[in-house]
Amino acid sequence: MKGRLLLGSPRMRTSVFILLFTLLTLLPSPSRATLSATQTAKQAAPTVPNIQLLTRSTRRRESARLNYGGTVTLIGAPRGSVTIEGWNRSEVEVVADVELKAETEGDLDQLARINTFVFDEDMNHISILTVGTHDRAFMKKSAKNFPKKLLNLPWRIDYRLRVPANTDLEINAGYGPVKLSGVEGAMRLSATESETALTLTGGTVYATITAGNVLLTIPVRSWRGGGADIRVAGGVLNVELAPGFSGDIDADILRNGKIVNTYDGLVTREKPGITERSVRARAGAGGAYFKFTVGDGTVNIKRSADK
């Protein structure tokens, strides 16, 4: 009973508390010890050298005859430019600049056999189809034992095509600029991220750009064809019309942004007329139908002489 009273006394409790506090203070903190060990491990880890990649650039040319009203399909590379011009020959000419990067010449040789394009001729239809390490189905079928270390190396193909003026086009581009001029067929264009420049006088155009800036220049007063439907998810769509142009124009901002109209030839065609969010207008005597849609960004409508 006497010992129990001593342990329960205020003096004894104070002594025990001081002893426990001293022990806890002297013992190393687990969190500090762990942090110290981690920092030591990081300092001891070897640094990874910055390897300089070799670059190989090659040019490939292909051509084939294509009659009036034929179709050209281009599936572009994940990265690279696409330039298409109309000319007065019944022939398609393709010039492709291929750029590969790798650590060794041997690796470049392996990539050159994979990252390329297939030029296919059919009756009144020519296909230029990019194949390479980005295409899983192609790799499983044609390159089963391809080294994994080469799969994610950067590469690009810049295409330049010249086609008959009255040609239908199907273009699927990735990251890179797209330029199209002098063609008056049915055209479908899609691109992931692009600075796109379209200089056209006719045809029926459907274009969808996920991100980037688009410039549509119409240098004539009267469009020969159905018109154009151009959609940009995020970016700027500039429309430059020739003085005295005739056509019906619809434009819409779906989320954020505005429409800026400085073309004095536009008049209200139907409600809501011409606002910063929507345009239903007619230029001149009307005619071909043009629809411009931007998700987030700006639509600028102006005269082609205004730079």
Protein Blocks (a to p, Z undefined) as FASTA:
>chain_A
ZZmmmmmpmklmmmmmmmmmmmmmmpccfklmmmmmmmmmmmmpccdddddddddddddd
ddddddehiacdddddfbdcddddddfbdcdddddddddddfbfklmmmmmmmnccdddd
dehiacdddddjklmklmmmmmmmgcfklmmpccdddddddddfbbcdddddfeddddde
hiacdcddddfbdcdddddfbdjdddddfbdcdddddfbfbdcdjbdcdddfbdcddddd
dehiacddddddfkbccdddfbfkbccfbdehjafkbccddehjbpaddddddfbdcddd
ddfklZZ
